[in-house]
Amino acid sequence: MKPLLIKNGRIIDPGQKLDEPGSLLIDGGKIVWVGWGKESPPQTDYDVIDAKGLIVCPGFIDLHCHLRQPGFEEKETIATGTRAAARGGFTTVGCMPNTEPPLDNKKTVELVKATAAAEGTVRVLPIGCISRRRKGQELADMGELAAAGVIAFSDDGEPVKNSPLMRQALEYSRSCKLPVIDHCEDTDLSRGGQMNEGETSAGLGLRGIPNAAEDIIVARDLLLSKLTGGWIHIAHTTTGGAVELIRRAKEKGVRVTAEATPHHLTLTEKMVKSHGTGAKVNPPLRTERDIKALIKGLNDNTIDIIATDHAPHTEAEKHQPFELAPFGISGFETAFASLMGLVHRGDVNLFNLIAKLTAEPAKIIGRSYGGLGTLATGSTADVTIFDPDREWTVDTSKFASKGKNTPLAGEKLKGKVMVTIYGGKIVYKDEGIKVKGVGKGG
Ligand SMILES: [Zn+2]
């Protein structure tokens, strides 16, 4: 493969606190040279992408997605899911273990890794179960899972109801230095719930899920983290109350990190009224007040990262009556553009948004995967190039994901991923971008 020069871009690399015009040279899967302003690269034979007017940043890292394989290949496969990830600008994805069989043993983790190596478009980092079969009764063999290379533990989709078991998991996480990713839901309170509990659910005659269902488990697990010194990572934070609990725990030195999803940061429960099952997601879309609190949390770093919770389902499943349709939004291919809405509205600054998609998630997996989430010379060439102002309309028929389930279908978004480079190779390119050869091979 010829070296690739990305020239004339605006390079934003929060990990190095950089935001400057410049150029990057990629060779042998690595970033081998970074030049500022009009500097020219040290060699003359390469392919070129002219990134004038575009932003060049590290490839996005998503630590929460559902690739559905093994077991639910009708919804998504590692092949289709990682192609969708590439289209969304993601070069590394952490996949949740609620597959069938679940990732509660070495063999299944190795199967996912081997499938990803053979058929995947981007890097796949498996997350192992906390409990055997995700039943919440006894711990999975976390030592075996850690040795097999999982980046975290989670029973995502289900909470760990059993407090002593969560305590044990956190004790273990302290010794293996991997986070426990916590799906916070008091399922006795949320049982039968279809959407956020409030005026909208009452008006629609749907059973609601109160904010308290999330806050109670967040509070409990922050206390268990304090008790054990174990690392808790709060998945898909949605309530103002949870943000406040996490903020106070951080002030007291509790070992906690947290994520929020693009849909919870940008959409309210009202979407259920207009978009039906496309907006059915767990935890549910909340209110304008919760969104304000999440954004504040993002800006003061209470919320460390943004993760998609990409959750593809088949059209047949989502076309059922509301009560029967599964929870989830197919998020990879709209995540970044919908987040750019926050930047265009002035709610979040662009540099901070990119940090939450690159340098910050890189810190969380840094122990096992150092050198990701940066454009420093010598690092792996995972690069995303986007146009902050390009408008486009979401057309789910063009999704690489098998999951067309999004309330954003037909919406016009502003901000578009133009090129995704994984390990030095172009894995997604918008039709508008040309790669030109120069030099001898010209
Ligand atoms: Zn979850």
Residues whose N, C-alpha, C, O or C-beta is under 5 A from the ligand:
A	BS01	ZN	D156 G157 H183 N282
